[in-house]
């Protein structure tokens, strides 16, 4: 798991303004910061993909001028946002994690990285708001709560998969998202809470 920031008062204020108060203009700068963590996660040592996630060899184009593989033709890094509850998205009027993931992808594309955002996870049942729950309560709350959308495994295809979330407190959300994907993903978050 790779985090771009520590969850300081300043990071908290910016995230809450974007997430809960609709300060949509913060999506671009937050996404640019998140892109740093995505970049680190995309270069982490490979994990083996489980049999449930099909893989294909990376498509390669003609070699670059230095003889290496063409950066334009390599398999893209796929950002998979950890999904919010539908009622939370409806109440906010937007999906803040997906919005930040799209901005992170935009930043990385400008730097020449092949990257895409695929929201292939969804909640399969209702969960309660995680804030205020203990680690054990969070684990019970999210156990088996996420699933891949039909056809999601096929869409992931070749390349590195990076789970994306806004804040990591205990890691339960990322663990459940990785389980739903069948493993084989690294994770990038905007901010990491140290008070867990």
N, C-alpha and C positions, 0 to 999 in steps of 0.2 A: 504494500500500500504506500502510495506516495502522496504527501500533502504539500500544498503550496504555502500555507500559512499556519501559524498557531492561532487558535481561536481566542484572540484578544478582544478587549472591549470594542476596538475600532473595527475589527473583522466582523464581530457580532452585529454591530450597528449597521454596517453596510449590507450584510446578508439579510437581516430582518427588514431593512428598508426595501430591498429588492423583492424578497420573498413574501412578506406580509403586508407591505404598504404600497406595493405597485410602483416602486421607483424603477421602472423598466430601463431607464437610461444607465443604470448601474450594471446591466447585463454585459455590456461590452468590456468595461474594465475588469469586472469579476471574471468573465470568460478568459480574458487575456492572462490573468493571474493563474486561473485554473489550467491554462495551456502549458504552463511550466511543469505542473505535476503530471499532466498527460504525457509530455515529452519524456520525462524521467521514466514513467511507467511503460511507455512504448519501447524503451531501450533496455528494460529489465531483462534478465535471463528468461528464456522461454520456459513456460510450463507445458507439460504434456496435455494435449487436448483429449478429453474422454471420447469414447466411441460414439457417444450421442451427439457430438458436435462434429459435423463433417469438415474435413480439411482438404484442401487441394493445393498443389504446388503454387507458389507465388508466380503470377504471370510476369514475364520479363520481356522487355522490349529490346531494341538494339542497344549494345553497350554504350556507355557514356564516353566522352572524350578521354577520360582517364582509364578506360578499359573496364570499369565496374559496371554493375547493372544500371539500366536507365532508371532514374528516380521517378520519371513520369509513368512508368509501367508497373511499378511494384504494387503488390497487394496493399490496399489501404488499411490503415489502423481504423478500427471500428470502435467508436465511443458508444457505450450502452448506458443511458441514464438510468439510475435507480428510480423506479416510478413512485410518484406520490399517489395518495389515495384520490380517487376520482372526485370525491366531495371536497377535498382540500383544493384541488385544481379548479373546480367550479367556483368555490368560495373566493379564491384569489383572482380568478380571471385569467390565470396563466400557469404554466408549469415551470417554476424557476430553475430546476435542475436541467431540464431539457433545453431551456433558453440559454443557460450558461454553457452547456455542452456545445450548442450550435455556435456560440461566440468563440469558444475555445477552438473548435474546428476551423472557423473562419481565420482566426489568428494563425493557426498552424499551416493552413493552406497558403497564406501569404508568404510563409517562410519556406514553402516548397514541399511540405509533407503531404502525402496522400492520406486523407482522413475523411471519414464520414460519420454521421450520427444515425444510429438505428435504434429507435425505441421498441425493442423486441421483448421487453418484460412488462408484465402487468400484474396487478393484484388479483388473486383468485378468490379472496374472501376479505371481509372487513377486518381492519386492525384499528386499535386505539392509537391516539397521539402518543408518540414515544417520549415526549418531554415529561420529565418528572418520574419516569419509570426507572427501576433499578436494572442492572445488567441482566439479572435472572428474569425479571418481568419482560424486558425487551426481547429476550430470547424466546420466551413462551409466546409473546404477542406476535412475533414474526415467523415462527416455525411453520414452514410449508405455505406461507402466505403469498409467495410470488411464483409465477409460472411464465414460460416462454409463450409468446403468441403463436398461433398455428403458422407454420412455415418459417418461424424465426431462425431455426437451426440452418435451414437452407440459405437464408439471407445472410447469415454471418459469413459463410464461405471461408475463403483463405484470408490470411493476415492476422494480425494481433488484435485481440479484443481487450478493451480497457473499460471497466466499469467506472462510472462517474457519479459522484454525489457531492452535496454541498458541505456537509459537516460529518466528521467521524467522531463519535463519542466512545462507544464500546466496540464498534465494528460489526454489530449484529446485522445491520441492514446490508452491508457489503457481503457478509458471509451468506446471508439468505439469497442475495442476488447471484452470487457465484454458484451456489447450489442449484438455483433455477436454470442457470446457463449450462450446468453440467460440469463446472470447473473450467480450468484452462484460461482464466482471465486474470489480468492484473487490475489494480484499482488506483484511481486518482481522485483526490478530494480537494476542495478549495481550502478547507480549514480543519485542523485536528484539535479536538479538545483534550487538554491534559488533565482535567479534573474528573474525567470519565464517569 
